[in-house]
Amino acid sequence: MKRQKDHYQSIVDGMRLIEDLLIPQVTPRVPSHIRERARSVMQNYPSESEIKTILYRVRSEKVLVEK
C-alpha cells in the first residue's frame, strides 16, 4: 500500500512534468496545443504546500471515518 509521502511525491512529480512541458528549452519538440493544455492545467493546480494540506486533510478525515 502506498504511503501518504508516496502519494505526495507522485503529485509533485506530475506537477513538475507539466511545468517542464511549458518550457520549450526543456521539452523542445512538444506541440503547441500540448503546451496550451499544460498551461491551462497549471492555472488551477495547487502549490506544493496546498498539496500537503490537502493530503493531510484527506488522511485526517479517513482516520475519523475509520474510528
C-alpha positions in Angstrom: 0.0 0.0 0.0 1.3 3.4 -0.8 2.1 5.8 2.0 1.0 9.4 2.1 4.6 10.5 1.3 4.5 8.4 -1.9 1.2 10.0 -2.9 2.5 13.5 -2.3 5.7 12.8 -4.3 3.7 11.4 -7.2 1.6 14.5 -7.3 4.6 16.8 -7.1 6.4 14.9 -9.8 3.3 15.2 -12.0 3.3 19.0 -11.4 7.0 19.2 -12.4 6.3 17.2 -15.6 3.6 19.6 -16.6 5.9 22.6 -15.7 8.5 21.0 -18.0 6.0 20.9 -20.8 5.7 24.6 -20.6 9.4 25.3 -21.2 10.5 24.9 -24.8 14.2 24.7 -23.8 13.4 21.7 -21.6 10.9 20.0 -24.0 11.6 21.4 -27.5 9.5 19.0 -29.6 6.2 19.4 -27.7 3.4 20.6 -29.9 1.9 24.0 -29.1 -1.6 22.5 -28.4 0.0 20.3 -25.6 1.8 23.4 -24.2 -1.5 25.2 -24.1 -3.2 22.4 -22.4 -0.4 22.2 -19.8 -0.7 25.9 -19.2 -4.5 25.6 -18.7 -4.0 22.8 -16.2 -1.3 24.7 -14.2 -3.6 27.7 -13.8 -5.6 25.9 -11.1 -3.0 23.4 -10.0 -2.3 23.6 -6.2 1.1 24.6 -4.9 3.3 22.1 -3.1 2.1 23.4 0.3 -1.5 23.2 -0.7 -1.0 19.6 -1.8 0.5 18.8 1.6 -2.5 20.4 3.3 -5.0 18.5 1.1 -3.3 15.2 1.7 -3.2 15.9 5.5 -6.9 16.6 5.5 -7.8 13.5 3.5 -5.7 11.4 5.9 -7.3 13.0 8.9 -10.8 12.5 7.5 -10.1 8.9 6.7 -8.9 8.3 10.2 -12.0 9.9 11.6 -14.3 7.8 9.4 -12.5 4.6 10.3 -12.8 5.1 14.0 
